[in-house]
């Protein structure tokens, strides 16, 4: 341990216990006002006496009114003799225990007593460090440089441990002449956010920590989008129903991220059907009308450089609608394929079959004839039966005649 230059400031006090007092004590301490664990405190006690005297010289280290005896010895003085007693007090944990803070040295010789000026005993280290940068990405290197000075203004020769809370990341290095430099690489799956980075500096003697100190700083870890994935609730959809899907977006840690994603729906003929900006992590619905083109449709998603796409099948749907207008039956193809099937038409309980051939979106009229009277009309395409109500028909016999396109 480097010793300070000794500049003695002499403080003394003379205590007289009787009119025949014969001895005086003087205490001289180094000029330093603060000492760290591991330092040596050099004390000079000067004894003088006007008579011949022999007694114990007892010296205590007093901190927070707790004395520790650091010296005891018999000293004899001749008349007018002066004696200087040099005492080295090792400020070590095994000597002073847990005493810290404001302290004095107390000397007793016979009936005489004197106390030194006040000084501090500390185990603290002032740690300061800088981080090269504020925000970092996964797998980037973080560089730190710092200083470590003890309370006695002496540079530290010891060790530093740097850790990042929440990352399970710790690394250490040697501190030399009060300085340290350290670097580490962030994990590629570290979650984004703000993290506290701590630097703990300490000095050791054998297996005991003498002095230590700590400081902290904050770094930010950027969010990097790593995965874009589409999930479909089903692989196909029947027109007239909703098709549902979800966009999943994840960062470097695998956590879900909510962000706007470009979405394009492409028809089987490769032309765009719909373009939109949708939130990730939310179930989205695509309404599929009855007349949507059958075949494989495609959903394409994109954010930054990440893309994903999925195919889904719009199934073929053969369906017609029908309604009655006076004595005319109107039939329209509302499905997504040509309709080429018979219709079953019931006129007053008598069933007739009519072959119907309609292109997508095409409609035709069919005239209903029957002997004069009111008739209840029912129509069925094989999948459902629909009652169209009653109408007044005329004619000689029940028949269905095609009027033409509508």
Secondary structure by P-SEA (a helix, b strand, c coil): ccccccccbbbbbbbbccccccbbbbbbbcccccccccbbbbbbbbbbbcccccccbbbbbccccbbbbcbbbbbbbcccbbbbbbbbbccccccccccccccbbbbbcccbbbbccbbbbbcccccccccccccccccbbbbbbbccccccccccccbbbbbbcccccccccccccccbbbbbbccccccccbbbbbbbbbccccccccccccccbbbbbbbbbcbbbbbbccccccccbbbbbbbbbbcccccccbbbbbbbbbcccccccbbbbbbccbbbbbbbcccccccbbbbbbbccccccbbbbbbccccbbbbbbcccbbbbbbccccccbbbbbbbcccbbbbbbbbbcccbbbbbbbbcccbbbbbbbbccccccccbbbbbbcccccccccccc
